[in-house]
Amino acid sequence: MFTGIIELTGSLMEALEERGGRALAVRVPFKAVLGESIAVDGACVTVAGLFKEGFRCWLSAETLERTTLGGLAPGDVVHLERALAADGRLGGHIVTGHIDGTAEVKERMEQGDALILTLEAPAGAGKFLVPKGSVALAGVSLTVNEVDGQRFKVSLIPFTQKLTFLDRIMPGSRLNFEADILSKQVVLTVERIMGKEDGGVTEELLRQAGFLDEG
């Protein structure tokens, strides 16, 4: 499990097509441990090999299809987060490292010292977004400011801009997207109970399930 609090960045040293997937060599500013889980731009990978400057991991076809990792080239900067220790602080929100898809940046706007990004969520994932709820973008825990269907806005404070590469993101770019696991569990459970997995959660559906008063 992760928290979405990015403290370190690394860089891709090598990418090779291998065994129907892709093998990456990532330079990191710490000593990785064989077998540990590390979030790379928000995607959980397993350390499969070590070298002096970092670690190696292998990406399956599923990971390549759902994330931006397949498009990384040597020299690209990546966000890094090691798995949360049992006695660690949950400073962001619960992040699993299991990417739902990629969100496309539609607009960027400076608002004082803050940077406002408008993005479009992956198909079908907009229903998991809640104003003032959480979302992980490229592994970064962010608060959702507004939601309009599949589109949503987040605000990057100067501290986040300094420690991540999100301040350089331009319209058209895509970021790994993970909806809040708590929101997903609530929405999917209600849909499953009502037998309407494909219909989404509506006000009427919540009323039928007893979550809203009739009055």
N, C-alpha and C positions, 0 to 999 in steps of 0.2 A: 504494500500500500504506500501511496505517496500523498503529498499535501499540496503540490502546485506552487511551492515556494522555491524559486530558482535562485541558488546561491552561486552556481558555477556554470561556466560555458566551456565547451571543448571544440574540437574541430575534426572533420573527417580527413583521414590520411589516405584511405584506400577503399575502393568499392569494387568487388568482383562478382560476376554472375557465377553462382555455384549451386549445384544440386537442386535446380528448379527454383532457387531463391536468390538471395544476395548476401554476400559476406562483407561486413564492414569492419574497418580498423579505425578506432576512434581515439584521438589523442586527448587525454584528460589530465587535470592538475591534481590528481590524487592517485593512490595505489588501489586499484580495483582488486576484488577477490573473486577467484574462479567460482562460478556458479551463482553469484549474487545477481539480484535484479536491479537494473538501472533504467530510469526513464530518460529516453533520448527524444527531445522535442515532444515529450509527453507520452511516447510509446514505450511500454515496458519491454525490455530486451534482457536476455540472459547472457552473462559474461561467459563465453565459451572458450576463450583463450586470452593469454596475457602477453604483452611485450613491454619493453622498457618504458615507453611513453604512454601506454594506455591499454586498451582491451579490444578484443575481437568479439563479434556477435554475428549470428546468422538470422536472416529475415525470411520468413515463409512467404509464399505467394499471397496468402490472406493479408499479412501485414503490409506487403507492397501495394496491394489493391486498395487498402483502407487508409493508408497514411501517405505522408509526403517523403518518407525515408527513401523510397525508390528513386526519387529525383535528386538526391544529394550528390554533390560532386566533391572531389578532394579540395580541401581548403574551406569548405562551407562551415560556418559556425553553428553549433547545436546547443540547445539548453540541456542541462544535466541535473538530475536529482536522484540521489541514492534512496533506497527504500527507508521508510520511517522506522526508527528504532522503537521498541516497546515503551521506552520511557521518554520518547521524544515529544516535542510540542507540535500540536496540530494547528499550525499557524494559518493555513489557507483553508482548504476543505478536503474531504475525502476524495482522493483521486486514485483510480485503479490502474491507470496506464493502458486500459483497453479502449482503443480509439473507435469512435462511432463512424468516423468519416472525416472529410476535410471541409472546412468552412471557407468560402471565398470572401475576400475583403472587397467591399463595394465602394466605400468612401472612407477618407481620413480627413479630419478637421482639427486644427489646433484651437484650443479653448483656454486661453491663458497659458498656464504651464502644463496643462493636461493635453493629452492627445486622444481624440475620440475616434474610434473605429466603428464603422457600420459593416456588418458581415451577414452573409446568408448561410444558414445552417444546412447541413447535409439533408437530403430528402428524408422526410419523415421525422426529423429530430427536433423540429421547431416546437412540438408539443411538450418537450421536456424543459423548455426555457421559461423562467418565471422572473418578472421584474424584481430586482434586489436579491435574486438567487445567485447561484454560482455556476461557472463554466470554466473549463480548462482549455486554453488555446496554446498550442505548441508547448504544452506542459505547464503553462503559467495560470495560476488560480486568479480569476477575475470575477468581479461583480457585474451582473447583467443590469444595465441601466434601463433599457427600454426593449420591448418586444413588439414586433408588428408582423404576425404570421411567421414566416421562416426567417425574417430579418431581425437582427438585434444589435444593440450598441453596447460597447464597453468603453471605459475610460482608463487611460494609462497615466498614472501619476509619475512625476519626475523620477522617483526612486525606481519604479519598474522600468521606465525607459532607459535608465542608466545601466541596469543589471541584465537586461535582455536585448534581443535584436528586434523587438516589436516596434521600436521607434523608427526603424528603417523599412517597415512593411508598407507597400504601396497597393492601390487598387488593382485587382486582378490576381494578387498573390493568394495562395491557399495555405491554411494553417490546420494542423491536427486538432480535431474537435472531440472533446469528451464532455457529455452532459453530466450534470450532478447525479451520482448514483442513487441518492435518496429520491430525487424527483423522478428518475426513471422507474424505480421500484413502485412508487405510489401510482404513477400513471398506468404502467403495465398491469399492475395488480387489479386496479379498478376495471380496466378494459377486459381483463381475463374473467373477472367475476361476472361482468355483464355480458360476456360472450361477444364483445365488439372490438376485437383486437385491431381491426383495420379502420374503425370509425373515429378514433381519437376520443379524448375526454372532453365532453361538453357540459354546460351548466345543467342541461336536462339529465344527462347521464349521472352526474354527481347527485342530483336530487333523487333519482330512482334508487341509487345505492345508499341513500340515507345520510349523505354528507351535508346536505343543505336542508334548511327548514322549509316546509311548504308555505309558511306565511311570509 
